Amino acid sequence: MTLTAVLLTSMAGSSLASGTVYYGSRAGMEVTIVSLSGLDTSHAEIRTKHTRANAIAFCREYVQKVTPDCIRQELSMPLSDVIEADCKTGIFTDFAGDRYQFRGRNPAPDSMAKYRLVNLQTNDDADGSSASGYPTNMGIFRALCPRTAPADY
């Protein structure tokens, strides 16, 4: 990894700095980073691999029982091995291939979401909850666009 990639990685948050990125909101729902390119540009990309160690961590931390069935089931999760972003427009993909757009501070005073995060397929705003995918997807956007995305989501 180059010095630039190391510096950008450390700026993007603790999971990215540890070589992983979350794909879901439950404990241990992480994949291992294989490569980073173009962070904070219009062609940001992170390639990942869902490893046996990731599956074991999920089984240990969330299921709280590491079994061959748990590991096998976790590794069978259909996840894309690449997430991408155009940090200039705020458009990015998640591990299911869905597209989102970061649209800045949320003007709605009653929302739990500090920032607007819009699912481009449904045009729905994430409400700030884990169920809406807000924390996970803001983490993905921050991993891809560490200087563009807010750290205080």
PAGULO-814968 format. One record per atom (N, C-alpha, C): residue in three letters; atom name; z, y, x. Coordinates in Angstrom, 2 decimals, always signed. Layout:
! residues N
['ALA', 'CA', [Z, Y, X]]
...
//
This chain:
! residues 153
['MET', 'N', [+0.00, -1.17, +0.85]]
['MET', 'CA', [+0.00, +0.00, +0.00]]
['MET', 'C', [+0.00, +1.24, +0.90]]
['THR', 'N', [-0.78, +2.23, +0.55]]
['THR', 'CA', [-0.82, +3.43, +1.36]]
['THR', 'C', [+0.40, +4.30, +1.11]]
['LEU', 'N', [+0.65, +5.25, +2.00]]
['LEU', 'CA', [+1.77, +6.15, +1.85]]
['LEU', 'C', [+1.66, +6.94, +0.55]]
['THR', 'N', [+0.46, +7.38, +0.20]]
['THR', 'CA', [+0.26, +8.12, -1.06]]
['THR', 'C', [+0.65, +7.26, -2.24]]
['ALA', 'N', [+0.22, +6.01, -2.26]]
['ALA', 'CA', [+0.56, +5.11, -3.37]]
['ALA', 'C', [+2.07, +4.89, -3.44]]
['VAL', 'N', [+2.72, +4.76, -2.30]]
['VAL', 'CA', [+4.16, +4.57, -2.27]]
['VAL', 'C', [+4.86, +5.80, -2.84]]
['LEU', 'N', [+4.43, +7.00, -2.43]]
['LEU', 'CA', [+5.04, +8.22, -2.94]]
['LEU', 'C', [+4.82, +8.38, -4.43]]
['LEU', 'N', [+3.60, +8.13, -4.91]]
['LEU', 'CA', [+3.33, +8.24, -6.34]]
['LEU', 'C', [+4.10, +7.19, -7.11]]
['THR', 'N', [+4.21, +6.01, -6.55]]
['THR', 'CA', [+4.96, +4.95, -7.20]]
['THR', 'C', [+6.42, +5.35, -7.36]]
['SER', 'N', [+7.01, +5.92, -6.33]]
['SER', 'CA', [+8.41, +6.28, -6.42]]
['SER', 'C', [+8.64, +7.43, -7.39]]
['MET', 'N', [+7.63, +8.27, -7.58]]
['MET', 'CA', [+7.77, +9.37, -8.52]]
['MET', 'C', [+7.62, +8.90, -9.96]]
['ALA', 'N', [+7.04, +7.75, -10.21]]
['ALA', 'CA', [+6.71, +7.32, -11.55]]
['ALA', 'C', [+7.86, +6.62, -12.28]]
['GLY', 'N', [+8.98, +6.44, -11.67]]
['GLY', 'CA', [+10.10, +5.84, -12.36]]
['GLY', 'C', [+10.57, +4.57, -11.69]]
['SER', 'N', [+11.76, +4.14, -12.09]]
['SER', 'CA', [+12.38, +3.04, -11.38]]
['SER', 'C', [+11.64, +1.72, -11.55]]
['SER', 'N', [+11.10, +1.41, -12.74]]
['SER', 'CA', [+10.42, +0.11, -12.84]]
['SER', 'C', [+9.15, +0.10, -12.02]]
['LEU', 'N', [+8.40, +1.19, -12.03]]
['LEU', 'CA', [+7.18, +1.25, -11.24]]
['LEU', 'C', [+7.52, +1.21, -9.75]]
['ALA', 'N', [+8.58, +1.89, -9.37]]
['ALA', 'CA', [+8.99, +1.89, -7.97]]
['ALA', 'C', [+9.39, +0.48, -7.52]]
['SER', 'N', [+9.84, -0.34, -8.45]]
['SER', 'CA', [+10.22, -1.70, -8.09]]
['SER', 'C', [+9.04, -2.66, -8.13]]
['GLY', 'N', [+7.84, -2.14, -8.45]]
['GLY', 'CA', [+6.65, -2.98, -8.46]]
['GLY', 'C', [+6.37, -3.63, -9.79]]
['THR', 'N', [+7.00, -3.13, -10.85]]
['THR', 'CA', [+6.77, -3.66, -12.19]]
['THR', 'C', [+6.55, -2.52, -13.17]]
['VAL', 'N', [+6.01, -2.88, -14.33]]
['VAL', 'CA', [+5.86, -1.92, -15.42]]
['VAL', 'C', [+6.13, -2.69, -16.72]]
['TYR', 'N', [+6.82, -2.04, -17.64]]
['TYR', 'CA', [+7.16, -2.67, -18.92]]
['TYR', 'C', [+5.93, -2.78, -19.81]]
['TYR', 'N', [+5.79, -3.92, -20.51]]
['TYR', 'CA', [+4.74, -4.08, -21.51]]
['TYR', 'C', [+5.34, -4.12, -22.92]]
['GLY', 'N', [+6.65, -4.17, -23.02]]
['GLY', 'CA', [+7.34, -4.21, -24.31]]
['GLY', 'C', [+8.73, -3.64, -24.18]]
['SER', 'N', [+9.43, -3.52, -25.29]]
['SER', 'CA', [+10.72, -2.83, -25.30]]
['SER', 'C', [+11.92, -3.73, -25.05]]
['ARG', 'N', [+11.72, -5.04, -25.05]]
['ARG', 'CA', [+12.85, -5.94, -24.84]]
['ARG', 'C', [+13.15, -6.10, -23.35]]
['ALA', 'N', [+14.40, -6.43, -23.06]]
['ALA', 'CA', [+14.82, -6.65, -21.68]]
['ALA', 'C', [+13.93, -7.69, -21.02]]
['GLY', 'N', [+13.46, -7.41, -19.82]]
['GLY', 'CA', [+12.65, -8.35, -19.07]]
['GLY', 'C', [+11.17, -8.37, -19.40]]
['MET', 'N', [+10.73, -7.54, -20.34]]
['MET', 'CA', [+9.29, -7.51, -20.70]]
['MET', 'C', [+8.54, -6.66, -19.68]]
['GLU', 'N', [+8.38, -7.22, -18.48]]
['GLU', 'CA', [+7.70, -6.54, -17.39]]
['GLU', 'C', [+6.62, -7.42, -16.79]]
['VAL', 'N', [+5.63, -6.76, -16.20]]
['VAL', 'CA', [+4.60, -7.43, -15.43]]
['VAL', 'C', [+4.63, -6.85, -14.02]]
['THR', 'N', [+4.12, -7.60, -13.07]]
['THR', 'CA', [+4.12, -7.20, -11.67]]
['THR', 'C', [+2.85, -6.41, -11.35]]
['ILE', 'N', [+3.02, -5.31, -10.65]]
['ILE', 'CA', [+1.88, -4.47, -10.26]]
['ILE', 'C', [+1.16, -5.12, -9.08]]
['VAL', 'N', [-0.16, -5.26, -9.22]]
['VAL', 'CA', [-1.01, -5.82, -8.17]]
['VAL', 'C', [-1.67, -4.69, -7.39]]
['SER', 'N', [-2.14, -3.67, -8.11]]
['SER', 'CA', [-2.76, -2.53, -7.42]]
['SER', 'C', [-2.70, -1.28, -8.28]]
['LEU', 'N', [-2.75, -0.15, -7.60]]
['LEU', 'CA', [-2.76, +1.17, -8.23]]
['LEU', 'C', [-3.96, +1.93, -7.70]]
['SER', 'N', [-4.64, +2.66, -8.59]]
['SER', 'CA', [-5.71, +3.53, -8.08]]
['SER', 'C', [-5.87, +4.74, -8.99]]
['GLY', 'N', [-6.17, +5.86, -8.40]]
['GLY', 'CA', [-6.49, +7.08, -9.12]]
['GLY', 'C', [-5.37, +7.64, -9.97]]
['LEU', 'N', [-4.12, +7.34, -9.64]]
['LEU', 'CA', [-3.02, +7.88, -10.45]]
['LEU', 'C', [-3.15, +9.39, -10.59]]
['ASP', 'N', [-2.88, +9.88, -11.79]]
['ASP', 'CA', [-2.94, +11.30, -12.14]]
['ASP', 'C', [-4.35, +11.89, -12.09]]
['THR', 'N', [-5.35, +11.06, -12.26]]
['THR', 'CA', [-6.73, +11.54, -12.30]]
['THR', 'C', [-7.36, +11.13, -13.64]]
['SER', 'N', [-8.64, +11.40, -13.79]]
['SER', 'CA', [-9.33, +10.99, -15.02]]
['SER', 'C', [-9.70, +9.51, -14.99]]
['HIS', 'N', [-9.40, +8.81, -13.90]]
['HIS', 'CA', [-9.68, +7.38, -13.79]]
['HIS', 'C', [-8.48, +6.62, -13.21]]
['ALA', 'N', [-7.32, +6.82, -13.79]]
['ALA', 'CA', [-6.11, +6.14, -13.32]]
['ALA', 'C', [-6.14, +4.68, -13.79]]
['GLU', 'N', [-5.71, +3.79, -12.89]]
['GLU', 'CA', [-5.72, +2.37, -13.22]]
['GLU', 'C', [-4.58, +1.66, -12.51]]
['ILE', 'N', [-3.93, +0.78, -13.26]]
['ILE', 'CA', [-2.92, -0.10, -12.68]]
['ILE', 'C', [-3.30, -1.52, -13.08]]
['ARG', 'N', [-3.47, -2.37, -12.07]]
['ARG', 'CA', [-3.76, -3.79, -12.30]]
['ARG', 'C', [-2.45, -4.56, -12.14]]
['THR', 'N', [-2.25, -5.53, -13.01]]
['THR', 'CA', [-0.99, -6.26, -13.04]]
['THR', 'C', [-1.22, -7.75, -13.16]]
['LYS', 'N', [-0.13, -8.50, -12.98]]
['LYS', 'CA', [-0.14, -9.94, -13.20]]
['LYS', 'C', [+1.18, -10.30, -13.88]]
['HIS', 'N', [+1.07, -11.11, -14.92]]
['HIS', 'CA', [+2.27, -11.62, -15.60]]
['HIS', 'C', [+2.68, -12.89, -14.86]]
['THR', 'N', [+3.69, -12.77, -14.03]]
['THR', 'CA', [+4.07, -13.86, -13.14]]
['THR', 'C', [+5.16, -14.75, -13.74]]
['ARG', 'N', [+5.31, -15.89, -13.11]]
['ARG', 'CA', [+6.40, -16.80, -13.49]]
['ARG', 'C', [+7.75, -16.10, -13.32]]
['ALA', 'N', [+7.90, -15.31, -12.27]]
['ALA', 'CA', [+9.15, -14.57, -12.05]]
['ALA', 'C', [+9.39, -13.58, -13.19]]
['ASN', 'N', [+8.33, -12.92, -13.69]]
['ASN', 'CA', [+8.46, -12.02, -14.84]]
['ASN', 'C', [+8.95, -12.79, -16.06]]
['ALA', 'N', [+8.35, -13.96, -16.30]]
['ALA', 'CA', [+8.72, -14.78, -17.46]]
['ALA', 'C', [+10.17, -15.25, -17.35]]
['ILE', 'N', [+10.58, -15.64, -16.17]]
['ILE', 'CA', [+11.97, -16.08, -15.97]]
['ILE', 'C', [+12.92, -14.92, -16.23]]
['ALA', 'N', [+12.56, -13.73, -15.76]]
['ALA', 'CA', [+13.42, -12.56, -16.00]]
['ALA', 'C', [+13.56, -12.29, -17.50]]
['PHE', 'N', [+12.47, -12.41, -18.24]]
['PHE', 'CA', [+12.53, -12.21, -19.70]]
['PHE', 'C', [+13.44, -13.25, -20.34]]
['CYS', 'N', [+13.24, -14.50, -19.97]]
['CYS', 'CA', [+14.06, -15.57, -20.55]]
['CYS', 'C', [+15.54, -15.37, -20.21]]
['ARG', 'N', [+15.83, -14.97, -19.00]]
['ARG', 'CA', [+17.22, -14.76, -18.57]]
['ARG', 'C', [+17.82, -13.53, -19.24]]
['GLU', 'N', [+17.09, -12.41, -19.24]]
['GLU', 'CA', [+17.65, -11.13, -19.70]]
['GLU', 'C', [+17.61, -10.95, -21.22]]
['TYR', 'N', [+16.57, -11.45, -21.88]]
['TYR', 'CA', [+16.47, -11.25, -23.32]]
['TYR', 'C', [+16.87, -12.50, -24.12]]
['VAL', 'N', [+16.24, -13.61, -23.81]]
['VAL', 'CA', [+16.52, -14.86, -24.53]]
['VAL', 'C', [+17.89, -15.40, -24.11]]
['GLN', 'N', [+18.28, -15.12, -22.88]]
['GLN', 'CA', [+19.54, -15.53, -22.27]]
['GLN', 'C', [+19.63, -17.05, -22.09]]
['LYS', 'N', [+18.45, -17.64, -21.90]]
['LYS', 'CA', [+18.39, -19.06, -21.59]]
['LYS', 'C', [+17.04, -19.35, -20.94]]
['VAL', 'N', [+17.07, -19.73, -19.68]]
['VAL', 'CA', [+15.84, -20.03, -18.95]]
['VAL', 'C', [+15.53, -21.52, -19.13]]
['THR', 'N', [+14.44, -21.75, -19.88]]
['THR', 'CA', [+13.99, -23.13, -20.09]]
['THR', 'C', [+12.48, -23.20, -19.81]]
['PRO', 'N', [+11.97, -24.39, -19.52]]
['PRO', 'CA', [+10.52, -24.51, -19.33]]
['PRO', 'C', [+9.73, -24.02, -20.54]]
['ASP', 'N', [+10.22, -24.29, -21.76]]
['ASP', 'CA', [+9.53, -23.83, -22.96]]
['ASP', 'C', [+9.50, -22.31, -23.06]]
['CYS', 'N', [+10.62, -21.68, -22.75]]
['CYS', 'CA', [+10.69, -20.22, -22.80]]
['CYS', 'C', [+9.71, -19.62, -21.79]]
['ILE', 'N', [+9.70, -20.14, -20.59]]
['ILE', 'CA', [+8.80, -19.64, -19.54]]
['ILE', 'C', [+7.35, -19.83, -19.96]]
['ARG', 'N', [+7.03, -21.01, -20.45]]
['ARG', 'CA', [+5.66, -21.32, -20.88]]
['ARG', 'C', [+5.22, -20.38, -22.03]]
['GLN', 'N', [+6.11, -20.20, -22.99]]
['GLN', 'CA', [+5.80, -19.33, -24.14]]
['GLN', 'C', [+5.60, -17.88, -23.69]]
['GLU', 'N', [+6.44, -17.42, -22.79]]
['GLU', 'CA', [+6.32, -16.04, -22.31]]
['GLU', 'C', [+5.02, -15.85, -21.52]]
['LEU', 'N', [+4.67, -16.82, -20.69]]
['LEU', 'CA', [+3.43, -16.71, -19.92]]
['LEU', 'C', [+2.18, -16.81, -20.78]]
['SER', 'N', [+2.32, -17.35, -21.99]]
['SER', 'CA', [+1.16, -17.47, -22.88]]
['SER', 'C', [+0.91, -16.19, -23.68]]
['MET', 'N', [+1.76, -15.19, -23.52]]
['MET', 'CA', [+1.57, -13.90, -24.21]]
['MET', 'C', [+0.22, -13.32, -23.81]]
['PRO', 'N', [-0.60, -12.93, -24.79]]
['PRO', 'CA', [-1.90, -12.34, -24.44]]
['PRO', 'C', [-1.74, -10.88, -24.00]]
['LEU', 'N', [-1.82, -10.67, -22.70]]
['LEU', 'CA', [-1.67, -9.33, -22.13]]
['LEU', 'C', [-2.88, -8.99, -21.28]]
['SER', 'N', [-3.35, -7.77, -21.41]]
['SER', 'CA', [-4.40, -7.30, -20.51]]
['SER', 'C', [-3.81, -7.17, -19.12]]
['ASP', 'N', [-4.61, -7.42, -18.09]]
['ASP', 'CA', [-4.10, -7.30, -16.72]]
['ASP', 'C', [-4.39, -5.93, -16.13]]
['VAL', 'N', [-4.88, -5.00, -16.96]]
['VAL', 'CA', [-5.14, -3.65, -16.48]]
['VAL', 'C', [-4.80, -2.64, -17.57]]
['ILE', 'N', [-4.18, -1.54, -17.14]]
['ILE', 'CA', [-3.97, -0.39, -18.01]]
['ILE', 'C', [-4.67, +0.79, -17.35]]
['GLU', 'N', [-5.23, +1.66, -18.17]]
['GLU', 'CA', [-6.03, +2.77, -17.65]]
['GLU', 'C', [-5.68, +4.06, -18.36]]
['ALA', 'N', [-5.97, +5.18, -17.70]]
['ALA', 'CA', [-5.74, +6.48, -18.33]]
['ALA', 'C', [-6.72, +7.51, -17.81]]
['ASP', 'N', [-7.01, +8.45, -18.67]]
['ASP', 'CA', [-7.63, +9.71, -18.28]]
['ASP', 'C', [-6.51, +10.72, -18.40]]
['CYS', 'N', [-5.88, +11.00, -17.29]]
['CYS', 'CA', [-4.70, +11.86, -17.29]]
['CYS', 'C', [-5.02, +13.30, -17.70]]
['LYS', 'N', [-6.26, +13.69, -17.59]]
['LYS', 'CA', [-6.66, +15.05, -17.98]]
['LYS', 'C', [-6.65, +15.19, -19.50]]
['THR', 'N', [-7.09, +14.14, -20.23]]
['THR', 'CA', [-7.12, +14.19, -21.70]]
['THR', 'C', [-5.86, +13.57, -22.32]]
['GLY', 'N', [-5.09, +12.83, -21.51]]
['GLY', 'CA', [-3.89, +12.17, -22.01]]
['GLY', 'C', [-4.17, +10.84, -22.71]]
['ILE', 'N', [-5.39, +10.35, -22.64]]
['ILE', 'CA', [-5.75, +9.09, -23.29]]
['ILE', 'C', [-5.49, +7.93, -22.33]]
['PHE', 'N', [-4.83, +6.88, -22.85]]
['PHE', 'CA', [-4.51, +5.72, -22.02]]
['PHE', 'C', [-4.48, +4.46, -22.87]]
['THR', 'N', [-4.48, +3.31, -22.19]]
['THR', 'CA', [-4.41, +2.01, -22.88]]
['THR', 'C', [-3.07, +1.35, -22.59]]
['ASP', 'N', [-2.68, +0.47, -23.51]]
['ASP', 'CA', [-1.48, -0.34, -23.28]]
['ASP', 'C', [-1.91, -1.76, -22.92]]
['PHE', 'N', [-0.97, -2.68, -22.84]]
['PHE', 'CA', [-1.27, -4.05, -22.42]]
['PHE', 'C', [-1.92, -4.89, -23.51]]
['ALA', 'N', [-2.02, -4.34, -24.73]]
['ALA', 'CA', [-2.74, -5.02, -25.81]]
['ALA', 'C', [-4.16, -4.48, -25.92]]
['GLY', 'N', [-4.49, -3.46, -25.10]]
['GLY', 'CA', [-5.80, -2.85, -25.15]]
['GLY', 'C', [-5.90, -1.72, -26.15]]
['ASP', 'N', [-4.80, -1.38, -26.81]]
['ASP', 'CA', [-4.79, -0.27, -27.75]]
['ASP', 'C', [-4.84, +1.06, -27.00]]
['ARG', 'N', [-5.45, +2.06, -27.63]]
['ARG', 'CA', [-5.60, +3.38, -27.01]]
['ARG', 'C', [-4.66, +4.38, -27.66]]
['TYR', 'N', [-4.05, +5.20, -26.81]]
['TYR', 'CA', [-3.10, +6.23, -27.24]]
['TYR', 'C', [-3.48, +7.55, -26.59]]
['GLN', 'N', [-2.94, +8.63, -27.16]]
['GLN', 'CA', [-3.11, +9.93, -26.52]]
['GLN', 'C', [-1.79, +10.68, -26.53]]
['PHE', 'N', [-1.42, +11.13, -25.35]]
['PHE', 'CA', [-0.27, +12.01, -25.18]]
['PHE', 'C', [-0.73, +13.41, -25.57]]
['ARG', 'N', [-0.02, +14.04, -26.52]]
['ARG', 'CA', [-0.43, +15.36, -27.01]]
['ARG', 'C', [+0.63, +16.44, -26.83]]
['GLY', 'N', [+1.48, +16.28, -25.85]]
['GLY', 'CA', [+2.43, +17.33, -25.52]]
['GLY', 'C', [+3.68, +17.30, -26.39]]
['ARG', 'N', [+4.44, +18.37, -26.29]]
['ARG', 'CA', [+5.72, +18.48, -27.00]]
['ARG', 'C', [+5.51, +18.34, -28.50]]
['ASN', 'N', [+6.42, +17.63, -29.14]]
['ASN', 'CA', [+6.36, +17.41, -30.58]]
['ASN', 'C', [+6.96, +18.61, -31.31]]
['PRO', 'N', [+6.17, +19.29, -32.16]]
['PRO', 'CA', [+6.70, +20.46, -32.86]]
['PRO', 'C', [+7.56, +20.09, -34.07]]
['ALA', 'N', [+7.54, +18.83, -34.51]]
['ALA', 'CA', [+8.31, +18.41, -35.69]]
['ALA', 'C', [+9.80, +18.41, -35.38]]
['PRO', 'N', [+10.57, +19.27, -36.02]]
['PRO', 'CA', [+12.01, +19.37, -35.70]]
['PRO', 'C', [+12.83, +18.15, -36.10]]
['ASP', 'N', [+12.35, +17.35, -37.04]]
['ASP', 'CA', [+13.12, +16.20, -37.52]]
['ASP', 'C', [+12.71, +14.88, -36.86]]
['SER', 'N', [+11.83, +14.92, -35.87]]
['SER', 'CA', [+11.36, +13.71, -35.22]]
['SER', 'C', [+12.28, +13.29, -34.08]]
['MET', 'N', [+12.43, +11.98, -33.90]]
['MET', 'CA', [+13.17, +11.46, -32.74]]
['MET', 'C', [+12.34, +11.56, -31.48]]
['ALA', 'N', [+11.02, +11.69, -31.65]]
['ALA', 'CA', [+10.11, +11.73, -30.50]]
['ALA', 'C', [+10.04, +13.15, -29.96]]
['LYS', 'N', [+10.39, +13.30, -28.70]]
['LYS', 'CA', [+10.34, +14.61, -28.06]]
['LYS', 'C', [+8.90, +15.07, -27.83]]
['TYR', 'N', [+8.00, +14.08, -27.66]]
['TYR', 'CA', [+6.58, +14.36, -27.40]]
['TYR', 'C', [+5.73, +13.62, -28.41]]
['ARG', 'N', [+4.53, +14.14, -28.66]]
['ARG', 'CA', [+3.59, +13.47, -29.56]]
['ARG', 'C', [+2.83, +12.40, -28.80]]
['LEU', 'N', [+2.84, +11.22, -29.35]]
['LEU', 'CA', [+2.11, +10.08, -28.80]]
['LEU', 'C', [+1.37, +9.46, -29.98]]
['VAL', 'N', [+0.04, +9.56, -29.95]]
['VAL', 'CA', [-0.77, +9.17, -31.10]]
['VAL', 'C', [-1.57, +7.90, -30.81]]
['ASN', 'N', [-1.47, +6.94, -31.73]]
['ASN', 'CA', [-2.29, +5.73, -31.67]]
['ASN', 'C', [-3.68, +6.13, -32.14]]
['LEU', 'N', [-4.68, +6.03, -31.29]]
['LEU', 'CA', [-6.02, +6.51, -31.63]]
['LEU', 'C', [-6.75, +5.62, -32.63]]
['GLN', 'N', [-6.31, +4.37, -32.82]]
['GLN', 'CA', [-6.92, +3.50, -33.82]]
['GLN', 'C', [-6.44, +3.89, -35.23]]
['THR', 'N', [-5.16, +4.22, -35.36]]
['THR', 'CA', [-4.58, +4.50, -36.67]]
['THR', 'C', [-4.34, +5.99, -36.92]]
['ASN', 'N', [-4.37, +6.76, -35.86]]
['ASN', 'CA', [-4.06, +8.20, -35.89]]
['ASN', 'C', [-2.60, +8.47, -36.26]]
['ASP', 'N', [-1.73, +7.46, -36.09]]
['ASP', 'CA', [-0.31, +7.60, -36.38]]
['ASP', 'C', [+0.43, +8.09, -35.14]]
['ASP', 'N', [+1.41, +8.96, -35.36]]
['ASP', 'CA', [+2.30, +9.40, -34.30]]
['ASP', 'C', [+3.44, +8.41, -34.16]]
['ALA', 'N', [+3.79, +8.06, -32.92]]
['ALA', 'CA', [+4.98, +7.24, -32.68]]
['ALA', 'C', [+6.20, +8.09, -33.05]]
['ASP', 'N', [+7.16, +7.47, -33.73]]
['ASP', 'CA', [+8.31, +8.25, -34.23]]
['ASP', 'C', [+9.47, +8.36, -33.24]]
['GLY', 'N', [+9.30, +7.80, -32.06]]
['GLY', 'CA', [+10.35, +7.87, -31.05]]
['GLY', 'C', [+11.16, +6.60, -30.94]]
['SER', 'N', [+11.01, +5.70, -31.90]]
['SER', 'CA', [+11.79, +4.46, -31.89]]
['SER', 'C', [+11.11, +3.40, -31.03]]
['SER', 'N', [+11.89, +2.38, -30.67]]
['SER', 'CA', [+11.33, +1.23, -29.95]]
['SER', 'C', [+10.31, +0.52, -30.82]]
['ALA', 'N', [+10.57, +0.44, -32.12]]
['ALA', 'CA', [+9.64, -0.23, -33.05]]
['ALA', 'C', [+8.27, +0.44, -33.06]]
['SER', 'N', [+8.23, +1.74, -32.84]]
['SER', 'CA', [+6.94, +2.45, -32.83]]
['SER', 'C', [+6.24, +2.33, -31.48]]
['GLY', 'N', [+6.93, +1.76, -30.49]]
['GLY', 'CA', [+6.35, +1.62, -29.15]]
['GLY', 'C', [+6.49, +2.85, -28.29]]
['TYR', 'N', [+7.18, +3.85, -28.77]]
['TYR', 'CA', [+7.27, +5.13, -28.06]]
['TYR', 'C', [+7.80, +4.99, -26.63]]
['PRO', 'N', [+8.99, +4.41, -26.43]]
['PRO', 'CA', [+9.50, +4.36, -25.04]]
['PRO', 'C', [+8.59, +3.55, -24.10]]
['THR', 'N', [+8.09, +2.43, -24.57]]
['THR', 'CA', [+7.21, +1.59, -23.74]]
['THR', 'C', [+5.93, +2.33, -23.39]]
['ASN', 'N', [+5.30, +2.93, -24.39]]
['ASN', 'CA', [+4.02, +3.60, -24.15]]
['ASN', 'C', [+4.18, +4.90, -23.36]]
['MET', 'N', [+5.28, +5.59, -23.54]]
['MET', 'CA', [+5.53, +6.76, -22.68]]
['MET', 'C', [+5.73, +6.31, -21.24]]
['GLY', 'N', [+6.38, +5.16, -21.05]]
['GLY', 'CA', [+6.54, +4.61, -19.70]]
['GLY', 'C', [+5.21, +4.23, -19.07]]
['ILE', 'N', [+4.31, +3.66, -19.88]]
['ILE', 'CA', [+2.98, +3.32, -19.38]]
['ILE', 'C', [+2.23, +4.58, -18.99]]
['PHE', 'N', [+2.28, +5.60, -19.85]]
['PHE', 'CA', [+1.59, +6.86, -19.54]]
['PHE', 'C', [+2.18, +7.48, -18.27]]
['ARG', 'N', [+3.48, +7.44, -18.13]]
['ARG', 'CA', [+4.14, +8.00, -16.93]]
['ARG', 'C', [+3.77, +7.21, -15.68]]
['ALA', 'N', [+3.63, +5.90, -15.80]]
['ALA', 'CA', [+3.23, +5.08, -14.65]]
['ALA', 'C', [+1.82, +5.46, -14.19]]
['LEU', 'N', [+0.92, +5.69, -15.13]]
['LEU', 'CA', [-0.46, +6.03, -14.81]]
['LEU', 'C', [-0.63, +7.49, -14.39]]
['CYS', 'N', [+0.18, +8.35, -14.97]]
['CYS', 'CA', [+0.02, +9.81, -14.77]]
['CYS', 'C', [+1.37, +10.43, -14.41]]
['PRO', 'N', [+1.94, +10.05, -13.26]]
['PRO', 'CA', [+3.32, +10.45, -12.94]]
['PRO', 'C', [+3.55, +11.95, -12.82]]
['ARG', 'N', [+2.57, +12.72, -12.41]]
['ARG', 'CA', [+2.77, +14.18, -12.32]]
['ARG', 'C', [+2.39, +14.89, -13.62]]
['THR', 'N', [+1.63, +14.23, -14.46]]
['THR', 'CA', [+1.20, +14.81, -15.73]]
['THR', 'C', [+2.21, +14.54, -16.83]]
['ALA', 'N', [+2.71, +13.33, -16.90]]
['ALA', 'CA', [+3.62, +12.92, -17.98]]
['ALA', 'C', [+5.02, +13.49, -17.76]]
['PRO', 'N', [+5.70, +13.82, -18.85]]
['PRO', 'CA', [+7.08, +14.32, -18.70]]
['PRO', 'C', [+8.03, +13.18, -18.29]]
['ALA', 'N', [+9.04, +13.54, -17.55]]
['ALA', 'CA', [+10.04, +12.54, -17.12]]
['ALA', 'C', [+11.16, +12.41, -18.15]]
['ASP', 'N', [+11.23, +13.34, -19.07]]
['ASP', 'CA', [+12.37, +13.41, -20.01]]
['ASP', 'C', [+12.02, +12.92, -21.41]]
['TYR', 'N', [+11.21, +11.89, -21.50]]
['TYR', 'CA', [+10.81, +11.42, -22.82]]
['TYR', 'C', [+11.89, +10.65, -23.49]]
//
